[in-house]
Amino acid sequence: MTRAAAVGGVLAYAVARVRRRPALHPDGLVISGTVDVTPPAGKVWAVPLLDVPGRYEALVRWSRAAGLPSPLPDGMGLAVRVLDAGGGRPFDVLLTSSGTARLTRHLPLPRRHATAPYSTLTSYRFPDRERVIAALPVAGERRLPADLRALAASLEEGPVRYRLCAAAAGEAWRPFATLTLRAGPEPAPQAPLAFDPYVNCLADLPPGRALRALREAAYDGSRRGRAAAPQGEPAPRHGLTLAAFAAYSGGWALLVRRRGHPGEGPVALPELLVTAAATFRLTRLLGKAKVTRPLRAPFTEVEEEGAPAELNEVPKAGHPTVGALLTCPFCLGVWVATALTAARMVWPRATSAAVRTLAAVAVSDALHLGYTALVDAAEADEPSA
């Protein structure tokens, strides 16, 4: 699960750097809202924010997940920030258009309109068990367009309401508040608001463990894209990088030719898969692993802890080209795959042994992480005493 998290984070970061905007939900409509907590009689959540009636001011961002043109269906995002959930701390909940059934509440569903059920997709850890949080349209509310400009105009006609609910597997949706959305504020901020459910969460209502690493990595990638966009940092010298790669691959081609390698036939699928797994593992080892940090130290700086035994790093000032290569697994993977493919032609036995070893380690990592995820899921399903 954590390897998937790393890939998700890198993908989000790469898209964000290309767009110079967040990887997901790049454009949005910022509006005002209120959250009216109305706990049902006789039932408690054991979460103070949800068990005590009250009204809370909120800031909301409606957005389109992939940023597709409005005639096309797109995942709709509804990011809600309770400005003061206690002690001046904000509370962020990010919801995506989805279904409401046991399975579809966990699936992002593209929509052509904004009047749809929204859910957090993954669960929140309530004191007794994990539950998905959802925003369900109040019966009788008018249908809202998915185009952001048209949506803003529609909100000028009057507010709309959603029921905030929560449910675990096998439970019916239980409402705990009403979310009222209205036009404003004006003017909208120039930069996207940094909604983040892992930074702005409640101690007694944190996001659940399932897929947490993947979503944290994706949010991390978008954070980096947001941070990179306005800074105007020196761009990597892509022309120099391309020239270096041309020399690198040309050197391998010359070595293969000098060794008199006759060439190979079609690559079998098993060999392709083993080489892909080895490329993945060696790329992570060179670009992320803690044990290889001394090799990257002249060109990168540590930003934070990453996946198990890994570090998230950024290029050092003055070394944007090499630093960008070392911190981008997608980029580094091309160099690694080239080396493994050419080396197999020159030193077939030694390279084949190395490739199989790396592939075995990659599979072993996946099994370890999968086992850990299964244990976490089993523990999450056990009701608290």
N, C-alpha and C positions, 0 to 999 in steps of 0.2 A: 504493500500500500504506500509505503514511503517513497519507493522508487517512482511509482506513478505520480506521487506528489511532486517529486523533483522535476519530472518531465512536464507536468502541468505548470509548474512555476516558471520553468524556462520558456515554455511556449507563450505564456502570458507576457513575460518580459520581452520576448522577441517581437511579438505583435505590438506591444506598447511602444517599443523603440522605433519600429517602422512607422507606426501611426503618429508618433510623438504625442499620443493621448493614451488613456487607460486601455488595456487590452480588451476588456469587456465593458459594455454600456458606455461607449465613448461620448454620446450626446444625451442630454437629459433636460427635463423640465423641473425646475425647483419651485415648489409650492409650499404653502403653509398648511398646518393641520393641527388637530387636537386629538388626544387620546383620552376618552372618558372610561375609566375603569369602573365596572359595575359587577362585582363578584356575585354569583348566584347564592341565594340563602342556603345555609347548611353545608356548603362545600367550600373547602379551602385548598389552595395550591401549595401552601407553606412557602410562598414567595411574597414578602411584604408588599412589593409593588403591585401585585395582582390581587391581594386579599383586602386591601383598604380602598374604599371608594375615593375617587379623586379625578381631577382634570389636569392634564399635562399638555403643555404646548409642544408642538413637534415641527420638525422641518422634514420635508419629504422630497424625494427625487424620483420622478417617473422617467423611465428610459427604455431604449430598445437595445437588447443584448448585443447583437452583432452590428448594430448601426446600419441595417439594410434600409433601402428606400421604403417609405410607408406603404406603397401598394403591395409589397411583399410581406408575407407573414414573418414575424420575428418574435423571439422571446421577449416578453415585457418584464421589466424590473420595477419593483416598488421598494425603495430604500426609505426606511422610517427611522428618524432620530428623535427620541424623547430627550428634549434639551436638558432637563434636570430630573433624573430618576432617583434622586436622593443624594444629599451632600454635594450638589453641584455637578455630579458626574452624568454624562450623557449615556444613553442606552441605544445602540444601533441594532436594528433587525432588517435583514435583507431578504426580500421575497421575490420569487420568480413565478411567472404565469405557469400554472400546472393544472393537474386534475385534483379531485378530492377523494378518490377511492384509495384503498390501502396501498396499491402499487403506484397509481398515477400521481399521488401527492409527492412522490419522490422524483418525478420526471419533469424536466422543463418542456413545456409545450408551446410552440409558436402560435401566435394569435394575430388576427386581423383587426381586433378591437381591444380596448383597454379594460372593458368591463368583463373581468374574468376572475376565477379563483387564483390566488397567489399563495405560495407556500415557501417555507425556508428550505425545502427539499431534504435537508438533513435535519437531524433532531437536536433539540435542546435538552439539557440535563436538568429536569425538574427534580426536587428532592426525593420523590418516590420512584420515578422512572423517566425514561426519555420519551419526549413527545415532539411532534412536528408542530410548528406554529403556522397558522394560515390567516389570510385576509380574504373573507368571502363577501361578495357583493350583497348588500341589503336588498331584499325583495322589493321590486317596484322602482328601483333607481334607474335613471335613464342610461342608455347605452353610450359609451364614450369612445371616440375614435382613437386609433393607435398612432396616428400622425401627431407628433408633438406640438406642432403649431395649432392644428385643429383641436387638440386636447386642451391647450391653453385657452382657446376661444370658448370651448364648451364649458370650462370651469368658471368663466366670467358670468355664465348664466345662473350659477348657483352651486353650492357645495354638493358633494357626493359622499356616501357613507359606506364603510365596510365593517363587517364584524370580525374582530380579532379572536381567533379560536385556537385551541390546542387539542391534540389527540395522539394517543399512542396506538400501536397496532391492536385492533380489536375493540377500540373505544370509539364512541360517537364524538363528533366535534363538540367541544364545550366552549362557549364564548366566555371571554373575560373582559372585553372592552369594545368600544365602538371607535373606529378611526374616521374622523370627518376631514375631508380634503377640500381645500378652497384655493382660489387663485392667489398668486403672490408667492414670495415677496418680489418686489420690484425695486431696482433692476436685479436680475439674476446674477449670481457671481460669475466672473469671467472664467475661473478655473473650476473643474468639477470638485464637488465636495468629497472629502475623503471619508466616506462611510466605511466602517471597518468593524464587523461584529466580534472580532477576536481582541481588538484593543478596547472597544467601548462595549463591554458586557457587564452583566451583574454577577457578583460573586456567587449568589445562590441560584443563578439561571445562566450558566455558561453554555456555549455550543457543545454538542455531543462529540464523542470520539470518532464515530463512524465518518470516514472520508475527511476528517478534520485536517490531516496533513496536506491532502490534495487542495482543499479550499484555502488553507493558509498560504500555500505556495502560490496559488493563483492570485490571491489578494496581494501577496508580496510582489509578484510580478507587476501588477497594476500600480502598486505604490511606487515602484521604481520608475515605471513609465511616467507617472505624474510628476515625480521628482525630477526626472530627466528633462521633461518637456520645456519648462521655462528657464532652465539654467543656462542653456547655450554652451554646454561644455564642448571641448574640442572633439570634433567628430573623428572616428577612426579613419586612417588614410586607406580607404578601400583600394585605391589604385596600387599602392605599395603592397597591400596584402595580396591582391590578385597576381602581381608580378612575382611575389615570393612563392605563392602556391604554384605558379607556372614553372618556376625554377625547381621547386621541390618535386613536382610530379615528373618534370623533364629529367631530373637526376635519376629518379627511380626507373624511368623508361630506358635511359641510357645504360643503367646497370643491368637491367634485364636483357637488353640487346647484346651487351658485351659478354654476358654469360652464355649467350647462344641459346636462350630459351625459345623453343619452337612455337610457343603459343598454346592455348587451351581451347577445348571445345566448349559447348554450352555448360553453364554452371548449374549443377543440380540444386534443387530446392533445399534439401537438408544442409548442403554446404553453405548456401546463402544464409539460411537461418542461423547456423552456428557462427558464421562470420559476423552477422548483425549483432548477435548477443555478445560476442567478443569485443566488437567495436564499442557497443554501449558500455561494457564494463571498463574497458581501458580508458575510454573518454572520461568517465566519472572518476577513475583513479587519478588521471593526470590533472583534471580540471577542478575537482571538488574535494578529494580525500584529504583528511588532516595529515596523513603521513607524508604526502607529497607537497605540503605547504611550503617547505624551503625552496622548492623549484619555482614556485609562483611568486614568492615574496618580493623579488625585485620589481615585479610588474603589477601586482595587485595588492589591495588592502582588504582585510577581513571586515565584513559588515556585520555578520551575525552567525550564530550556529545554524546549520542547515539540517539535512536529513541525517540519520545516524552515521556518525564517524565522518561527517562532511561539513564543509564551511561554505557559506555564501559570501562571495567576494566581489569587489568592483575594481575597475582599472585604476591604477595610480595616475595622478596628474603627471603629464609628461610621457606616459606610456599608453596612450589610448589604443594603439593598434595591437600590440602584443597582449595588453591587458584585456581588450575586448575579445580576442581569440581565446584566451585562457578561461574567461568567465562565461563563454557561450558554448555549451555542449553541442549545439547544432553545428556551429562553425568548426569546432575542434574535431567533431566526429568525421568530417570530410577528410581531414588530414590523417586521422587514425585509420579510416577504412582504406585510403590510398596506400598507406604503409603496409597494412596487413595483406592486401591483395597483391601488391608487388613483391613483398617479401616471400610470399608463398611460391611465387614463380622462381625466385632466386634460391631460396633455402626451404624447399617444400617440407622436409621432415621436421625440422626445428620449428618452423612457423606453424605447421599443422598442430604440433603438440602445444604450442603457446596459445593458439586460438581455441583449442578444445579446453584447455585449462581455464582460460578467461570466460568461456561460455559456461562451463560448469559452475564457476563462482557466481556468475550472473543468475543462473537458475537457483543456486543455493540461497542467494540473497532474497530472491523472490519468494522462496518457500519459507524462509525465516520470517519475512515480513507478513506473508499471508497467514502463517500460523499465529503471529502476534495479533493480527487484525481479527481472526476468528475468536481468540481468547477474549479480546476486548469486547467483541459483539456479544459473546456469551455472558460476560459479566454485566454488560449493560442491560440484558434482558432479564436478569435476576431482580425481582422486586426487593426493595430495601426492607429491612426488618422493621 
